[in-house]
Amino acid sequence: MIDAVHPTVLIGLSTASGAFTEEIVRRVAAHVKRPIIMPLSNPTSRSEARPQDLADWTEGRALVAAGSPFPPMRVGDASIPVAQCNNIYIFPGVGLAVTAVHAARVTDAMMTAAAAAVSDAATIHRDPRGTLLPDRAHLADTATAVASAVAKAAVADAVAPALTDNQIDQAIHRTRWLPHYQF
């Protein structure tokens, strides 16, 4: 089936440890320059593949996101962090947007806008050895970008009051909370 369809992405949600075998991964990688492989099952013991194996089987070409924490992948002399794909990238921004623009409900378009905003913030766009998801050190910035995209989609879907982009940005800025540490 892989050779007939030529998939470019593998997403694991099965909790079947080892479901992404070397043979499957190599066959997918044979048809695409940078395969996206996401063994998302939890806990780590149920992950469909180990990220280091995915790097080894694709000569370091795979873009990997896992559902559990894994150590960085070694590719040659490089250490590549494994993106952990979970709710921290989407829901803070969605909640901020809904609160800031008083959205009556969450639409499919709002969730699609959130996913696109997370994708736009992925480090792979700036660094060919980057990760498939944004850097966790910049979660507040990612949440703000997601909130802006989601709020604009809410206005477009008429589930929030009509606001300009500038008004949306101001509402998000007024609503968001950032911790301030004193030492």
C-alpha positions as CSV (number, residue, x, y, z in Angstrom):
1,M,0.0,0.0,0.0
2,I,2.8,2.5,0.8
3,D,4.3,2.1,-2.6
4,A,1.0,2.7,-4.3
5,V,-0.1,5.7,-2.2
6,H,3.3,7.4,-1.5
7,P,2.3,8.9,1.9
8,T,4.4,11.7,3.2
9,V,3.2,11.7,6.8
10,L,2.8,9.0,9.4
11,I,0.7,9.8,12.5
12,G,0.6,7.3,15.3
13,L,-2.4,7.2,17.6
14,S,-2.6,3.4,18.1
15,T,-0.7,2.9,21.4
16,A,0.9,0.0,19.5
17,S,4.5,0.1,20.5
18,G,6.7,-0.4,17.4
19,A,3.9,0.0,14.9
20,F,6.2,2.2,12.7
21,T,8.7,-0.5,11.7
22,E,12.0,0.2,10.0
23,E,10.6,-1.3,6.8
24,I,7.5,1.0,6.8
25,V,9.5,4.1,7.7
26,R,12.1,3.4,5.0
27,R,9.4,2.9,2.4
28,V,7.7,6.2,3.3
29,A,11.1,8.0,3.3
30,A,11.9,6.7,-0.2
31,H,9.1,8.8,-1.7
32,V,9.6,12.1,0.1
33,K,12.5,14.4,0.9
34,R,11.5,15.2,4.5
35,P,8.9,12.7,5.8
36,I,6.8,13.9,8.7
37,I,6.5,11.1,11.3
38,M,4.5,11.6,14.5
39,P,4.5,8.7,17.0
40,L,2.0,10.4,19.3
41,S,0.8,7.6,21.6
42,N,1.4,7.9,25.4
43,P,3.1,6.8,27.5
44,T,6.5,6.5,26.0
45,S,6.4,2.7,26.2
46,R,3.5,2.7,23.8
47,S,5.0,5.1,21.2
48,E,4.8,3.8,17.7
49,A,8.5,4.4,17.2
50,R,11.5,5.9,19.0
51,P,12.6,9.2,17.5
52,Q,16.2,8.1,17.3
53,D,15.2,5.1,15.2
54,L,13.2,7.4,12.9
55,A,16.3,9.6,12.4
56,D,18.5,6.6,11.8
57,W,16.1,5.0,9.3
58,T,15.7,8.2,7.3
59,E,19.3,9.3,7.4
60,G,18.2,12.3,9.6
61,R,15.6,13.6,7.1
62,A,12.5,12.9,9.1
63,L,10.6,15.8,10.8
64,V,9.6,14.2,14.1
65,A,7.1,15.2,16.8
66,A,6.2,12.7,19.6
67,G,3.4,12.6,22.1
68,S,5.8,11.9,24.9
69,P,9.1,13.4,26.0
70,F,12.2,11.9,24.3
71,P,15.8,12.8,24.3
72,P,17.2,14.7,21.3
73,M,18.0,12.8,18.2
74,R,21.6,12.4,17.1
75,V,22.2,13.0,13.4
76,G,25.9,13.0,12.6
77,D,27.4,15.6,15.0
78,A,24.1,17.4,15.5
79,S,21.7,17.1,18.4
80,I,18.1,17.7,17.2
81,P,15.4,18.2,19.8
82,V,12.3,16.1,19.5
83,A,9.2,18.3,19.4
84,Q,6.5,17.1,21.9
85,C,3.1,17.6,20.3
86,N,0.4,18.2,22.8
87,N,-2.2,20.7,23.9
88,I,0.3,23.4,25.1
89,Y,0.5,24.8,21.5
90,I,-3.2,25.3,20.8
91,F,-5.4,25.7,23.8
92,P,-3.8,28.7,25.6
93,G,-4.2,30.8,22.4
94,V,-7.7,29.5,21.7
95,G,-8.8,30.4,25.3
96,L,-7.1,33.8,25.1
97,A,-8.9,34.5,21.8
98,V,-12.3,33.4,22.9
99,T,-12.0,35.5,26.1
100,A,-10.5,38.6,24.4
101,V,-13.1,38.9,21.6
102,H,-16.0,37.4,23.5
103,A,-16.6,34.6,21.0
104,A,-19.9,32.8,21.5
105,R,-18.4,29.5,20.4
106,V,-15.4,27.8,18.8
107,T,-15.8,27.0,15.1
108,D,-13.9,24.6,12.9
109,A,-12.4,27.6,11.1
110,M,-11.0,28.9,14.5
111,M,-9.3,25.5,15.2
112,T,-7.9,25.4,11.6
113,A,-6.5,29.0,12.2
114,A,-5.0,27.8,15.4
115,A,-3.3,24.9,13.7
116,A,-2.0,27.1,10.9
117,A,-0.6,29.6,13.4
118,V,1.3,26.8,15.3
119,S,2.6,25.5,12.0
120,D,3.8,29.0,11.0
121,A,5.7,29.2,14.3
122,A,7.6,25.9,13.8
123,T,11.4,26.3,14.0
124,I,11.8,24.3,10.8
125,H,10.9,27.5,8.9
126,R,14.0,29.2,10.2
127,D,16.4,26.3,10.6
128,P,16.6,23.2,8.3
129,R,17.5,21.2,11.5
130,G,14.6,22.8,13.4
131,T,11.6,21.1,14.9
132,L,8.2,20.5,13.5
133,L,6.6,22.6,16.3
134,P,7.5,26.0,17.9
135,D,10.2,26.2,20.5
136,R,8.7,25.7,24.0
137,A,10.7,28.6,25.3
138,H,8.5,30.9,23.2
139,L,5.1,29.5,24.3
140,A,3.8,33.0,25.3
141,D,4.6,34.3,21.8
142,T,3.0,31.2,20.2
143,A,-0.1,31.6,22.3
144,T,-0.4,35.3,21.2
145,A,0.0,34.4,17.5
146,V,-2.6,31.6,17.9
147,A,-4.9,33.9,19.7
148,S,-4.7,36.5,16.9
149,A,-5.4,34.0,14.2
150,V,-8.3,32.4,16.2
151,A,-9.8,35.8,17.0
152,K,-9.7,36.9,13.4
153,A,-11.4,33.6,12.4
154,A,-14.1,34.1,15.1
155,V,-14.9,37.6,13.7
156,A,-14.9,36.2,10.2
157,D,-17.3,33.4,11.3
158,A,-19.5,36.0,13.0
159,V,-19.3,34.3,16.4
160,A,-17.6,37.4,17.9
161,P,-18.3,41.1,17.5
162,A,-17.0,42.8,14.4
163,L,-13.5,44.1,15.2
164,T,-10.7,45.4,13.1
165,D,-7.3,43.6,13.3
166,N,-6.0,46.4,15.4
167,Q,-8.9,46.1,17.8
168,I,-8.3,42.4,18.0
169,D,-4.6,42.9,18.8
170,Q,-5.5,45.4,21.5
171,A,-8.1,43.1,23.1
172,I,-5.6,40.2,23.2
173,H,-2.9,42.5,24.7
174,R,-5.4,43.7,27.4
175,T,-6.6,40.2,28.2
176,R,-3.4,38.1,28.2
177,W,-1.5,37.5,31.4
178,L,2.2,37.0,31.5
179,P,4.0,36.1,34.7
180,H,6.5,38.7,36.0
181,Y,9.1,37.3,38.3
182,Q,10.9,39.4,40.9
183,F,14.3,38.2,42.3
